[in-house]
Amino acid sequence: MTNIKVIIPAYNEADSIPHVIKDIPDIVDEIIVVSNNSTDDTEANAKNAGATVLVEKRKGYGYACLKGMDYISEQIKKTDIVVFLDGDYSDYPEELTKIVKPIIEKDIDFVIGARVKELREVGSMTVPQIFGNWIATSLMKLFFRSTFTDLGPFRAIKYDKLIALQMEDKTYGWTVEMQLKVLKKKYSYTEIPVNYRNRIGVSKVSGTVKGAIFAGIKILTWIFKYSFK
């Protein structure tokens, strides 16, 4: 039996988090919501929906993900697959079965849920997001002959492979760091097209000029760091 854990970083996602948790398939062993210093009812709503709730007061997507990983590392029962999923309900959690299928059935190490244009709701990705994805994946293709087309946050990875990546980014560079390290370590990977809709609430990254700029800088920094390493 494959043991699957889901880590959901969440900052003030009180309205969306119950929907996310409810739609996650039963094949998941534990849903871990990491409240990233939320000031609303995110923690209470997540707990009431059946999730394990952790608190990470240091703000940053990476900080929240690392908190979830630390929690998993302390468990006695072996984890096989870790799925990362946003708490804003922009992804379709029920598609998790598609995300983990290549790992379970084909022994693939890493899977990205790719937000392809034909499956995206109009307005669900901002212009900075689309451009950032394009430039990042184009550079990865140029430097590493990568076939990635997206930096989608909905992703699954074998737990032992995740630990071996020695993830370190604390903020906006988490997703691209993971993909770059997967490429450097020559892990097997694939992308699965997924549906994507307008999130509940306002984005804390792409919804602000400051967030978009800092995310772009962080992504490019990671790419060039690994390109010339």
C-alpha positions in Angstrom: 0.0 0.0 0.0 1.5 3.4 -1.1 1.6 5.9 1.8 0.8 9.4 0.4 1.1 12.7 2.3 -0.2 16.0 1.1 1.5 19.3 2.2 -0.6 22.4 1.7 1.1 25.8 2.5 -1.7 28.3 3.4 -1.7 31.9 4.3 -5.1 33.4 5.1 -7.0 30.8 3.0 -10.0 30.4 5.5 -12.6 30.4 2.7 -10.9 28.0 0.3 -9.1 25.5 2.5 -12.2 23.4 3.4 -12.9 23.0 -0.3 -9.4 21.9 -1.0 -9.4 19.3 1.8 -12.8 18.0 0.9 -11.8 17.3 -2.7 -8.6 15.4 -2.0 -9.1 11.7 -2.9 -9.3 9.0 -0.2 -6.0 7.4 -1.4 -4.2 10.0 0.7 -3.0 8.9 4.1 -2.7 12.4 5.7 -3.4 16.0 4.7 -1.0 18.4 6.3 -1.9 22.1 6.2 0.9 24.5 7.2 -0.5 27.8 8.3 2.1 30.4 7.3 1.3 32.9 10.0 -2.4 33.2 9.0 -4.5 35.8 10.8 -7.9 34.5 9.8 -9.7 31.1 10.4 -7.4 29.1 8.2 -6.2 26.9 11.0 -9.6 26.2 12.6 -11.2 25.6 9.2 -8.5 23.2 8.1 -8.7 21.3 11.4 -12.4 21.0 11.2 -12.1 19.7 7.7 -9.9 16.8 8.9 -6.4 18.0 8.2 -3.3 17.9 10.4 -2.5 21.6 11.1 1.0 22.9 11.6 2.0 26.6 12.2 5.0 28.2 10.6 5.3 31.8 11.7 8.1 32.7 9.4 6.5 34.0 6.2 7.5 32.2 3.0 6.2 29.4 0.8 9.4 27.5 1.2 9.3 27.9 5.0 5.9 26.3 5.1 6.9 23.4 2.8 9.9 22.7 4.9 7.8 22.7 8.1 5.6 20.0 6.5 8.6 18.0 5.5 10.1 18.2 9.0 6.8 16.9 10.4 6.8 13.9 8.0 10.5 13.1 8.8 9.5 12.5 12.5 6.9 9.9 11.7 7.6 6.2 12.2 5.5 5.0 9.3 7.4 5.3 6.0 6.1 7.9 3.5 6.3 6.9 -0.1 5.0 10.0 -2.0 4.6 13.6 -1.0 2.2 15.8 -2.9 2.4 19.6 -2.8 -0.8 21.5 -3.4 -1.8 25.1 -3.0 -4.6 26.1 -0.5 -6.4 28.6 -2.7 -8.6 26.1 -4.6 -7.1 27.0 -8.0 -6.1 23.5 -8.6 -8.5 20.6 -8.7 -7.5 18.4 -5.8 -9.4 15.4 -7.2 -6.8 15.3 -10.0 -4.3 14.1 -7.4 -4.8 10.5 -8.6 -3.5 11.6 -12.1 -0.5 13.3 -10.5 0.6 10.2 -8.5 -0.2 7.6 -11.1 3.1 7.8 -13.0 5.0 7.3 -9.8 2.9 4.4 -8.7 2.6 2.6 -12.0 5.7 3.6 -13.9 8.2 4.3 -11.1 8.7 8.0 -12.2 10.4 10.1 -9.6 8.7 13.4 -10.0 5.5 14.7 -11.6 4.3 18.2 -12.3 0.7 19.1 -12.8 1.1 21.3 -15.9 -1.4 24.2 -16.2 -1.8 24.0 -20.0 -3.7 26.8 -21.7 -6.6 24.8 -23.0 -7.4 23.6 -19.4 -7.0 27.0 -17.7 -10.0 29.1 -16.8 -9.8 32.6 -18.3 -7.9 34.9 -15.9 -6.7 32.1 -13.6 -3.0 32.9 -14.4 -1.8 36.5 -14.6 0.4 37.9 -17.4 3.5 37.9 -15.0 2.8 34.3 -14.1 2.5 33.2 -17.7 5.6 35.1 -18.8 7.6 33.9 -15.7 6.7 30.3 -16.5 7.7 30.8 -20.1 11.1 32.4 -19.4 11.9 29.9 -16.6 11.1 26.8 -18.6 12.8 28.2 -21.7 16.0 28.7 -19.7 15.8 25.3 -18.2 15.4 23.9 -21.7 18.3 25.9 -23.0 20.7 25.0 -20.1 19.5 21.5 -19.1 17.6 20.3 -22.2 14.6 20.1 -19.9 11.1 19.3 -21.2 9.3 21.2 -18.4 6.6 23.6 -19.6 5.4 24.8 -16.2 6.4 25.6 -12.6 3.0 24.4 -11.4 2.7 24.1 -7.6 0.6 20.9 -7.8 3.3 18.3 -7.9 4.2 14.9 -6.5 7.6 13.3 -5.7 8.9 10.1 -4.2 9.7 11.0 -0.5 13.2 9.6 -0.6 14.0 11.6 -3.7 12.6 14.7 -2.1 14.8 14.3 0.9 17.9 13.8 -1.3 17.2 17.2 -3.0 18.1 19.0 0.2 15.6 21.7 -0.4 16.6 25.1 1.0 14.6 28.0 -0.6 12.4 29.7 2.0 10.2 31.9 -0.3 9.3 32.3 -3.9 12.0 30.0 -5.4 10.8 26.7 -4.0 9.2 25.3 -7.1 12.0 26.2 -9.5 14.6 25.0 -7.0 13.0 21.6 -6.9 12.8 21.3 -10.7 16.4 22.4 -11.2 17.6 19.9 -8.6 15.6 17.2 -10.2 17.3 18.0 -13.5 20.8 18.1 -11.9 20.3 14.7 -10.2 18.8 13.3 -13.4 15.7 12.1 -11.8 13.0 10.7 -14.1 10.1 13.2 -14.4 7.0 13.9 -16.4 4.1 16.4 -16.7 0.4 15.7 -16.5 -2.0 18.3 -17.9 -4.3 19.6 -15.2 -7.3 21.9 -15.0 -6.8 25.3 -13.3 -9.4 27.9 -12.2 -9.5 31.3 -10.6 -8.5 31.1 -7.0 -10.7 32.0 -4.0 -9.4 35.3 -2.7 -6.4 37.4 -3.8 -3.0 35.9 -4.6 -0.2 36.9 -2.2 2.4 36.6 -5.0 1.1 37.1 -8.5 -1.7 39.4 -7.2 0.7 42.1 -6.2 3.4 43.9 -8.2 5.9 43.4 -5.4 5.2 39.7 -5.2 5.5 39.2 -8.9 8.8 41.1 -9.1 10.4 39.2 -6.2 9.2 35.9 -7.5 10.7 36.6 -10.9 14.0 37.6 -9.4 14.1 34.5 -7.2 13.3 32.2 -10.1 16.0 33.7 -12.3 18.6 33.7 -9.5 18.1 29.9 -9.0 18.3 29.2 -12.7 21.5 31.1 -13.3 23.0 29.7 -10.0 22.5 26.2 -11.3 23.3 26.9 -14.9 26.9 28.0 -14.1 27.5 25.7 -11.1 
